[in-house]
Amino acid sequence: MPPPFERSVFVNCPFDEDFAPVLQAVAFCIVYLGLFPRLAPENADNAAARLDRIADLIRGSQYGIHDLSRCKSAQADEYARMNMPFELGLDHACRRFGQAPQTDKRILILEHTRYDYQRALSDISGWDIQAHGGDHEKAVRHVRSWLIAQAGVPAVGAALIQGKYIAFQEWYWERELAAGSSEEDIREYPTGELIRAMHEWKDAGEPV
């Protein structure tokens, strides 16, 4: 069964290798604060079309974190990646036009460089958009502060979350290596598998 609406956080971001440190740290922050990160790849084997699966995750999540830092082209003849702004639009539409509990949705927008999307996506000018510069620690600070304000989670310090994340990584790597995985295996494991391990670590009392 999916987690309840009021404890679900839809995470809309790049899933490439370069962005993984930010995504994984943000996911850990969400888990550590007692919520459930919901990502599009988590139900990739579903027979439904990809857009339908994403829409289901958005409808099922009271909170949405939308990272737009990879949506612009970086070189000549390269197309901008528009999936993430599109999914932000779906989330905003649920809040704006949906019925309860959709009207209780809360949205956080992250970007790499300050003001990029106030220039490129002028309709969201005036929204509180947070920049992380590709630094996972900055991203965690933004997500932590937002969840405290919007979701009423415990006011745990960002430094504590960072320290717990390091402890989790050490535990996870030791566990997977002991189970016969190679370091390359662990790096290649799906993010959804890593998130399940985060919940297991927390449920087990944060073992060291």
C-alpha positions in Angstrom: 0.0 0.0 0.0 1.3 3.5 -0.8 2.0 5.8 2.2 -0.7 8.2 3.2 -1.2 11.5 1.3 -0.3 13.7 4.3 3.1 11.9 4.7 4.1 11.6 1.0 6.6 13.9 -0.7 6.7 13.8 -4.5 10.3 14.4 -5.7 10.6 15.7 -9.2 14.3 15.9 -10.2 17.0 14.5 -12.5 17.8 10.9 -12.1 21.2 10.9 -13.7 24.5 10.0 -12.1 25.8 13.5 -11.6 22.6 14.6 -9.7 22.5 11.4 -7.5 24.3 13.0 -4.5 21.7 15.7 -4.3 18.8 13.4 -4.8 20.0 10.8 -2.3 20.7 13.4 0.4 17.3 15.0 -0.1 15.6 11.6 0.0 17.4 10.8 3.3 16.3 14.1 4.8 12.7 13.3 4.0 12.9 9.8 5.4 14.7 11.0 8.6 12.0 13.6 9.2 9.4 10.8 9.2 8.0 11.2 5.7 8.0 9.2 2.4 9.8 10.4 -0.7 7.8 9.3 -3.8 9.8 9.1 -7.1 8.6 8.3 -10.6 11.0 5.2 -10.9 9.5 3.5 -7.9 6.6 2.0 -9.9 8.5 1.7 -13.2 7.1 -1.9 -13.8 3.5 -0.7 -13.7 1.6 -1.4 -16.9 0.2 2.1 -16.9 1.7 4.8 -19.1 4.6 6.8 -17.6 2.5 10.0 -17.4 -0.3 8.2 -15.7 2.1 6.8 -13.1 3.6 10.3 -12.4 0.1 11.8 -12.1 -0.8 9.1 -9.6 2.3 10.0 -7.5 1.5 13.7 -7.7 -2.1 13.2 -6.6 -1.0 10.9 -3.8 1.5 13.4 -2.3 0.6 16.4 -0.2 4.1 17.8 -0.6 6.0 18.3 -3.9 9.7 19.1 -4.3 10.5 20.2 -7.9 14.2 20.7 -8.8 14.5 22.6 -12.1 18.3 22.8 -12.1 18.7 20.6 -15.2 16.0 22.0 -17.4 18.0 24.3 -19.6 20.3 23.3 -22.5 24.0 23.5 -21.8 25.4 23.6 -25.3 24.4 24.5 -28.8 21.8 22.3 -30.5 20.9 20.7 -27.2 17.2 20.6 -26.2 16.1 21.8 -22.9 14.5 19.1 -20.7 10.9 20.1 -20.0 9.6 17.1 -18.1 10.3 18.7 -14.7 8.6 22.1 -15.4 5.7 20.1 -16.8 5.4 18.0 -13.6 5.5 21.2 -11.6 2.6 22.4 -13.6 0.6 19.2 -12.9 1.3 19.6 -9.2 0.3 23.3 -9.1 -2.9 22.5 -11.1 -3.9 19.8 -8.5 -3.6 22.4 -5.8 -5.2 25.2 -7.8 -8.1 23.3 -9.4 -8.5 20.1 -7.4 -10.8 19.2 -4.6 -9.8 18.5 -1.0 -7.3 17.1 -0.1 -5.5 18.4 -3.2 -6.1 22.0 -2.1 -3.8 21.3 0.9 -0.8 20.6 -1.3 2.5 22.4 -0.7 5.2 23.0 -3.2 9.0 23.7 -3.0 11.0 24.7 -6.0 14.7 24.2 -6.2 17.2 25.4 -8.8 20.9 25.3 -9.4 21.6 29.1 -9.8 19.6 31.8 -8.2 16.9 33.5 -10.4 17.4 31.1 -13.4 13.8 30.2 -13.5 12.4 33.5 -12.6 13.9 34.6 -15.9 13.2 31.4 -17.9 9.7 30.6 -16.5 8.3 34.1 -15.8 5.0 32.8 -14.5 6.6 31.7 -11.3 8.3 35.0 -10.7 7.7 35.9 -7.1 7.6 32.3 -5.8 10.1 31.4 -3.1 12.6 29.5 -5.2 15.7 28.1 -3.4 19.1 27.6 -5.1 21.5 24.9 -4.0 24.4 25.2 -6.6 24.6 21.4 -6.9 25.6 21.2 -3.2 23.7 18.4 -1.5 24.2 20.0 2.0 22.6 23.2 0.8 19.7 21.2 -0.7 19.2 19.4 2.6 19.1 22.7 4.5 16.4 24.0 2.1 14.3 20.8 2.3 14.7 20.5 6.1 13.5 24.1 6.7 10.6 23.8 4.3 9.3 20.6 5.8 9.5 22.0 9.3 7.5 25.0 8.1 5.0 23.2 5.9 4.7 19.7 7.3 5.2 20.3 11.0 8.0 17.8 11.3 10.4 18.0 14.3 12.8 20.9 14.2 15.9 18.7 13.8 19.1 20.6 13.0 20.5 20.3 9.5 24.0 19.4 10.8 22.4 16.4 12.7 20.7 15.2 9.5 24.0 15.4 7.6 25.7 13.4 10.4 23.0 10.8 10.4 23.2 10.6 6.6 26.9 9.7 6.8 26.2 7.1 9.5 23.5 5.6 7.2 25.8 5.5 4.2 28.5 3.6 6.3 25.9 1.1 7.5 24.4 0.6 4.1 27.7 0.0 2.3 28.9 -2.4 5.0 25.6 -4.3 4.8 25.7 -4.5 1.0 29.4 -5.5 0.9 28.7 -8.2 3.5 25.8 -9.5 1.3 28.2 -10.0 -1.6 27.8 -6.8 -3.6 30.7 -5.0 -5.1 31.3 -1.3 -4.8 30.2 -0.9 -8.5 27.0 -2.9 -7.7 26.1 -0.6 -4.9 26.6 2.5 -7.0 24.4 1.1 -9.7 21.5 0.0 -7.4 18.2 1.9 -8.1 17.4 4.9 -5.9 14.2 3.2 -4.8 16.3 0.3 -3.3 18.4 2.9 -1.4 15.3 4.6 -0.1 13.9 1.3 1.2 17.2 0.8 3.0 16.9 4.3 4.6 13.5 3.3 6.0 15.0 0.0 7.3 17.9 1.8 8.9 15.6 4.2 10.7 13.0 1.6 11.7 15.9 -0.5 13.2 16.8 2.3 15.5 19.6 3.9 13.4 22.2 1.2 13.9 25.9 2.0 13.6 
